[in-house]
Amino acid sequence: MRIHIATDHAGLEFSGELQQHLIDQGHEVVDYGPVEYDALDDYPAFCIRAAEAVVADQRAGAEALGVVFGGSGNGEQIAANKVEGVRAALVWNDSTAELAREHNDANVISIGARQHTVEEVFRFVDLFIATPFTGEERHARRIAQLADYERDGSLVDTPAPRVRS
């Protein structure tokens, strides 16, 4: 499988270690940067380029997923989710790594490099890659609703909001 990776300065060390881990497992890794430490770097372009590549590969029929890193992973997840067709999930434990795939068919995960050990990161990424989407109707329906909104802003009917005071 092809794994697209991006980070900011906070995740640079983890990114390099993860890349070698994935290569050792037989995956092809594409690194979107950065290539050197710069405490003032800006992660959005790195993460967006990796996310775009995941979507392009998947639309072309290639098996591909993405991993983005930052100090907390929050900004990197937000950046990746700006790309049409990306479902990026913030992962912080084994369960969120598995559920990102099982229920959300996430194609990118974001991890906070300052929150975890390298061993935890390896485990989260390995679980994410190994866990298939269940394909259950309720999950597929919800993913389709997200895609509809992303495409044209349409939403399913819901009750009117209630104002309480």
Secondary structure, 3 states (H helix, E strand, C coil): CEEEEECCHHHHHHHHHHHHHHHHCCCEEEECCCCCCCCCCCHHHHHHHHHHHHHHHHHCCCCEEEEEEECCCHHHHHHHCCCCCCCEEECCCHHHHHHHHHCCCCCEEEEECCCCCHHHHHHHHHHHHHCCCCCCHHHHHHHHHHHHHHHHCCCCCCCCCCCCC
